[in-house]
Amino acid sequence: MTTTSLPLPSPTTSRLPVVRRLVAGAAIAGTLPYLGLKAVWLSGHPVGVIDPAVMESTSMTVLNGVTVAMDLCVIALAVALTAAWGRRLPAAAVLLPGWVASGLLLPIAVSVLPATLLTGSGGDGDGLAGWVRPLVYGGFAWQGAFLLVAFAFYARQRWSETLRDAGPAPEAVRPLMAATVAGGTVMAALSAVLQVLYGATSGGGAAGMIVAVGGAAFAAAGAAGVLALSRGTRTTATVVAGWSGSAAMFAWGLWSAATTMGASDLSAAGHPAYGLAQLTGLLGGFALAVAGLLALSGRTTAAHERPRGAGRV
């Protein structure tokens, strides 16, 4: 009787699912402080609220409910990025929420939280205790960091072979790609300039300027990354820049539009430069995302056109 030796998984490979679950668990843990605080507020207990009137408006109650739902979506996304069934989901069901979540959370980690900690602008002036904003922004930054790692693991496992083919964008989509790159770049430039202008004139001090420069940097990174992708420079750096920059522009522009139309206390009404910065960011982020997808679409086409007998290297 003969025996066949089965290949043993390498330690690195065998540990990878465990690492992915730990990363997802860490992202979920980052939602707990925020969800706990919001649950207390929604139950009528103004913990950390100096001015109770802040929580009395209907718009703020709705806003609290919406943000709780958004954090629950983060939990669902973290699970989907780790579970086996998550790899069977349609690509859009993972890419779209992952993109929007990245856009909302990464700027908080990069500029909003540092501005809050460095300048001590934790609250008081807006009716909240000084510890509330550092707690909330710290949780968001934590979520963003671990979600990004979880998504990187997921994308590598699901799409690495497809993205290895370096075929150019199909001829049929190149005019649309050029138009969306141009439009998105113009909108990104306007958004960046307007954000810096707002930061310099709004009276927000150093904290406001740090956040404004951070927003402008994301806009510039998004435009530069997608422009490079459209010209055939497909590297990790260009994909990350295009992804994060376009996501930040779109997500914060959408958030600003929603809070303004809802007449909430976070409305951008009364600040023309800020409102225009977010509007141009919303439009530019969407255009750059479309352009980026078109720039990468040739990779799938190239993979499908490979001769059937061709082996994989």
C-alpha positions in Angstrom: 0.0 0.0 0.0 1.3 3.4 -0.9 0.8 6.5 1.0 0.6 10.1 -0.3 2.1 12.9 1.7 -0.2 15.9 1.8 1.5 19.3 1.6 1.4 21.1 4.9 0.5 24.7 4.9 3.3 27.1 5.7 3.2 28.7 9.2 2.6 32.1 7.5 -0.3 30.8 5.4 -1.9 28.9 8.3 -1.8 31.9 10.6 -3.3 34.3 8.0 -7.0 33.5 8.7 -6.3 34.0 12.4 -4.6 37.3 11.8 -7.6 38.4 9.6 -10.1 37.5 12.3 -8.0 39.4 14.8 -7.9 42.5 12.6 -11.7 42.3 12.0 -12.2 41.9 15.7 -10.1 45.0 16.4 -12.1 47.0 13.9 -15.3 45.9 15.6 -13.9 46.7 19.0 -13.3 50.3 17.8 -17.0 50.8 17.3 -18.0 50.0 20.9 -17.1 53.3 22.6 -19.1 55.3 20.0 -22.1 52.9 20.0 -22.1 52.9 23.8 -22.1 56.7 23.9 -24.8 57.0 21.3 -27.0 54.4 23.0 -26.8 56.4 26.2 -27.7 59.6 24.4 -30.6 58.0 22.5 -31.9 56.6 25.8 -32.2 60.2 27.2 -29.1 60.3 29.3 -26.8 63.3 28.2 -23.5 61.8 29.4 -20.7 64.1 28.3 -23.1 66.8 27.3 -22.6 70.2 29.0 -25.6 71.9 27.3 -28.6 69.5 27.3 -30.2 71.7 24.6 -27.8 70.2 22.1 -29.6 66.9 22.2 -33.1 68.2 22.2 -33.6 68.9 18.5 -35.2 66.3 16.3 -32.4 66.6 13.7 -29.8 65.6 16.3 -31.9 62.6 17.4 -32.2 61.5 13.8 -28.5 62.2 13.3 -27.6 60.0 16.3 -29.7 57.2 14.9 -28.2 57.4 11.5 -24.6 57.4 12.8 -25.4 54.4 15.0 -26.6 52.6 11.8 -23.4 53.6 10.0 -21.3 52.1 12.8 -23.3 48.9 12.6 -22.5 48.8 8.9 -18.8 49.0 9.8 -19.3 45.9 11.9 -21.1 44.1 9.0 -18.3 45.1 6.7 -15.6 43.9 9.0 -17.3 40.5 9.3 -17.8 40.3 5.5 -14.1 41.0 4.9 -13.2 38.1 7.1 -15.8 35.4 6.6 -15.7 32.9 3.8 -19.2 34.0 2.6 -17.8 37.5 2.1 -15.8 36.4 -0.8 -18.9 35.3 -2.6 -20.6 38.6 -2.4 -20.9 40.8 -5.5 -17.9 43.0 -5.8 -20.0 46.2 -5.6 -21.5 45.0 -2.3 -18.0 45.1 -0.8 -16.3 47.9 -2.8 -18.9 50.6 -2.4 -19.3 50.4 1.4 -15.6 49.9 1.8 -14.9 52.9 -0.3 -17.3 55.2 1.6 -16.1 53.9 5.0 -12.5 54.6 4.0 -13.5 58.1 2.9 -15.2 58.9 6.2 -12.7 57.3 8.5 -9.3 58.0 7.1 -9.5 61.8 7.2 -10.5 61.5 10.9 -7.4 59.4 11.5 -5.0 61.6 9.5 -6.1 65.1 10.4 -9.3 65.5 12.6 -8.0 63.4 15.5 -4.5 64.9 15.5 -6.0 68.4 15.3 -8.2 67.7 18.3 -5.4 66.2 20.3 -2.7 68.7 19.4 -4.8 71.8 19.9 -6.9 70.6 22.8 -10.1 71.4 20.9 -12.1 68.6 22.4 -15.4 70.3 23.0 -16.8 72.8 25.6 -17.6 75.4 23.0 -20.0 73.1 21.2 -21.9 71.9 24.3 -19.8 68.7 24.8 -17.4 67.8 27.5 -13.7 67.9 26.6 -13.3 64.1 26.5 -16.1 63.4 24.0 -14.5 64.3 20.8 -11.1 62.5 21.5 -13.1 59.4 22.5 -15.3 59.5 19.4 -12.5 60.4 16.9 -10.1 58.0 18.5 -12.6 55.2 17.9 -13.2 56.3 14.3 -9.4 56.4 13.6 -9.0 52.9 15.1 -11.8 51.6 13.0 -10.4 53.1 9.8 -6.9 51.7 10.4 -8.1 48.1 11.0 -10.7 48.2 8.3 -8.0 49.3 5.8 -5.8 46.3 6.8 -8.8 43.9 6.6 -9.7 45.2 3.2 -6.1 44.9 2.0 -6.1 41.2 3.0 -9.5 40.7 1.4 -8.6 42.4 -1.9 -5.3 40.5 -2.1 -7.1 37.2 -1.7 -10.0 37.9 -4.1 -8.5 40.1 -6.8 -4.7 39.7 -6.8 -4.7 37.4 -9.9 -7.0 39.6 -11.9 -5.1 42.8 -11.0 -1.8 41.2 -12.0 -2.7 41.5 -15.7 -1.5 44.9 -16.9 -3.7 45.4 -19.9 -4.6 49.0 -20.8 -8.1 50.3 -20.5 -10.3 49.1 -23.4 -10.4 51.5 -26.4 -14.1 52.0 -26.1 -13.9 53.5 -22.6 -10.9 55.8 -23.0 -12.8 58.9 -24.1 -15.1 58.6 -21.0 -12.0 57.9 -18.8 -10.3 61.0 -20.1 -13.4 63.2 -19.5 -13.9 61.9 -16.0 -10.2 62.3 -15.1 -10.2 65.9 -16.4 -13.5 66.8 -14.7 -12.5 65.0 -11.4 -9.1 66.7 -11.4 -10.6 70.2 -11.8 -13.2 69.5 -9.1 -10.4 68.2 -6.8 -8.3 71.3 -7.3 -11.2 73.6 -6.6 -12.1 71.6 -3.5 -8.5 71.7 -2.2 -8.2 75.5 -2.7 -11.6 76.2 -1.1 -10.8 74.0 1.9 -7.6 75.8 2.6 -9.4 79.2 2.1 -12.0 78.2 4.6 -9.4 77.0 7.0 -7.6 80.3 6.8 -10.7 82.5 7.1 -13.1 80.6 9.3 -11.6 81.5 12.6 -11.1 77.8 13.5 -7.5 78.4 14.5 -4.8 75.8 14.2 -7.2 72.9 14.5 -9.3 74.2 11.6 -6.3 74.7 9.4 -4.9 71.2 10.1 -8.3 69.7 9.1 -8.5 71.9 6.0 -4.9 71.0 4.8 -5.7 67.4 5.5 -8.8 67.6 3.3 -6.8 69.4 0.5 -4.1 66.7 0.7 -6.7 63.9 0.2 -8.1 65.8 -2.8 -4.7 66.2 -4.3 -3.8 62.6 -3.7 -7.0 61.3 -5.3 -6.4 63.4 -8.4 -2.8 62.4 -8.7 -3.4 58.7 -8.1 -6.2 58.4 -10.6 -4.3 60.5 -13.2 -1.4 58.1 -12.9 -3.7 55.1 -13.2 -5.2 56.6 -16.4 -1.7 56.9 -17.8 -0.9 53.3 -17.2 1.1 53.7 -13.9 -0.6 50.9 -11.9 1.2 50.5 -8.6 0.1 50.0 -5.0 0.8 53.7 -4.3 -1.4 55.0 -7.2 -4.3 52.6 -6.3 -4.2 53.6 -2.6 -3.9 57.3 -3.4 -6.8 57.2 -6.0 -8.9 55.1 -3.7 -8.4 57.0 -0.5 -8.5 60.5 -2.1 -11.6 60.0 -4.2 -13.3 58.3 -1.2 -12.6 61.1 1.2 -13.8 63.8 -1.3 -17.0 61.9 -2.0 -17.9 60.7 1.5 -17.4 64.0 3.2 -19.1 65.8 0.4 -22.1 63.5 0.8 -22.1 63.8 4.6 -22.0 67.6 4.3 -24.9 67.6 1.8 -27.0 65.3 4.0 -26.4 67.3 7.2 -27.1 70.6 5.4 -30.3 69.4 3.8 -31.4 67.9 7.1 -30.8 71.3 8.8 -28.8 69.7 11.5 -26.4 71.5 13.9 -23.6 70.2 11.7 -24.9 72.0 8.6 -22.5 73.7 6.3 -25.1 76.5 5.6 -23.6 79.9 6.3 -20.1 78.9 5.3 -20.0 79.3 1.4 -16.3 78.3 1.0 -16.8 75.2 3.1 -20.1 74.3 1.3 -18.5 74.7 -2.1 -15.5 72.8 -1.1 -17.7 69.8 -0.1 -19.9 70.1 -3.2 -16.9 70.1 -5.5 -15.4 67.3 -3.5 -18.6 65.2 -3.8 -18.6 65.7 -7.6 -14.9 65.3 -8.0 -14.7 62.2 -5.8 -17.4 60.4 -7.8 -15.8 61.4 -11.2 -12.3 60.2 -10.0 -13.8 56.9 -8.8 -15.4 56.2 -12.2 -12.1 57.1 -13.9 -10.2 54.8 -11.7 -12.5 51.9 -12.3 -12.2 52.5 -16.1 -8.4 52.7 -15.8 -8.3 49.3 -14.1 -10.9 47.7 -16.3 -8.4 46.7 -18.9 -6.8 44.2 -16.5 -9.9 42.0 -16.4 -10.2 42.3 -20.2 -6.6 41.2 -20.6 -7.1 38.2 -18.3 -10.1 37.1 -20.3 -8.3 37.4 -23.6 -5.4 35.1 -22.5 -5.2 32.0 -24.7 -6.8 29.0 -23.1 -3.7 27.0 -23.2 -1.5 29.6 -21.5 -0.2 28.6 -18.1 0.1 30.7 -15.1 3.4 31.9 -13.9 
